[in-house]
């Protein structure tokens, strides 16, 4: 594993929602970097046809926001945002976040 704060910046786009545990993935991205910017799909499970072969985690937008809000501390600045997006048979909310360690 990489040392803490080993990387200057981590960028992650549309990947965490394809893994097994989004919470562990977020924590690891933060741990290994001085700055971290990631975004991924949430609320996909609310659409017909779920789960599919590429998205098997249930990632609820409100759960992600609570998890990220609970990470706040005096040692890092965290901001998050979202973008609603239409997909075939429904919609998703794309979650994004930025973390800068102080």
C-alpha positions as CSV (number, residue, x, y, z in Angstrom):
1,X,0.0,0.0,0.0
2,X,1.0,3.6,-0.5
3,X,2.1,5.7,2.4
4,X,-0.2,8.4,3.9
5,X,-0.2,11.6,1.8
6,X,2.1,9.9,-0.8
7,X,0.3,11.4,-3.8
8,X,0.0,15.1,-4.4
9,X,-3.5,14.7,-6.1
10,X,-5.9,11.9,-6.7
11,X,-8.6,12.3,-9.4
12,X,-11.3,9.7,-9.7
13,X,-14.2,9.9,-12.2
14,X,-17.0,7.3,-12.4
15,X,-15.1,4.5,-10.8
16,X,-15.9,4.1,-7.1
17,X,-19.5,3.0,-8.0
18,X,-18.0,0.0,-9.9
19,X,-16.2,-1.4,-6.8
20,X,-17.2,-3.3,-3.7
21,X,-17.2,-0.7,-1.0
22,X,-17.5,2.9,-1.8
23,X,-16.8,4.0,1.8
24,X,-13.5,2.2,2.0
25,X,-12.6,3.5,-1.5
26,X,-13.3,7.2,-0.4
27,X,-11.2,6.7,2.7
28,X,-8.3,5.2,0.8
29,X,-8.3,8.0,-1.8
30,X,-8.2,10.6,1.0
31,X,-5.5,8.7,3.0
32,X,-3.0,8.4,0.2
33,X,-3.4,11.9,-1.2
34,X,-2.8,15.5,-0.2
35,X,-5.7,16.6,-2.4
36,X,-8.5,14.3,-3.6
37,X,-11.2,15.0,-6.2
38,X,-13.7,12.2,-7.0
39,X,-17.1,11.7,-8.5
40,X,-19.3,8.7,-9.0
41,X,-22.9,7.7,-9.6
42,X,-25.5,7.3,-6.8
43,X,-29.1,6.3,-6.7
44,X,-28.7,4.0,-9.7
45,X,-30.5,1.2,-7.7
46,X,-33.7,3.2,-7.9
47,X,-34.0,2.5,-11.7
48,X,-35.6,-0.4,-13.5
49,X,-33.1,-3.1,-14.5
50,X,-30.9,-2.7,-11.5
51,X,-28.5,-4.4,-10.6
52,X,-26.5,-4.6,-13.8
53,X,-23.1,-6.2,-14.4
54,X,-21.3,-2.9,-14.0
55,X,-23.2,-1.4,-11.0
56,X,-23.9,-3.9,-8.2
57,X,-23.4,-1.7,-5.2
58,X,-26.4,0.1,-3.7
59,X,-25.1,3.6,-3.3
60,X,-27.7,6.1,-2.0
61,X,-26.9,9.8,-2.4
62,X,-28.1,10.7,1.0
63,X,-26.0,8.0,2.7
64,X,-22.9,9.3,0.8
65,X,-23.5,12.9,1.9
66,X,-23.9,11.8,5.5
67,X,-20.7,9.7,5.3
68,X,-18.7,12.5,3.8
69,X,-20.1,15.1,6.3
70,X,-19.1,12.8,9.1
71,X,-15.5,12.9,7.8
72,X,-15.1,16.7,8.3
73,X,-12.3,17.7,10.6
74,X,-9.9,20.5,11.4
75,X,-7.2,18.8,9.3
76,X,-9.0,18.9,6.0
77,X,-11.5,20.9,3.9
78,X,-14.2,18.9,2.3
79,X,-16.7,20.2,-0.3
80,X,-19.2,18.1,-2.2
81,X,-21.8,18.7,-5.0
82,X,-24.1,16.8,-7.3
83,X,-25.4,16.7,-10.8
84,X,-28.6,15.0,-11.9
85,X,-28.3,13.0,-15.1
86,X,-30.8,11.1,-17.3
87,X,-30.0,7.5,-18.2
88,X,-32.0,5.0,-20.2
89,X,-35.0,4.0,-18.1
90,X,-34.4,6.6,-15.3
91,X,-32.0,9.0,-13.8
92,X,-29.0,9.1,-11.4
93,X,-27.4,11.7,-9.2
94,X,-23.7,12.0,-9.8
95,X,-21.9,12.8,-6.5
96,X,-18.7,14.8,-6.5
97,X,-16.3,15.8,-3.8
98,X,-13.0,17.6,-3.2
99,X,-10.7,17.2,-0.2
100,X,-7.8,19.4,0.6
101,X,-5.7,18.6,3.7
102,X,-4.5,21.5,5.8
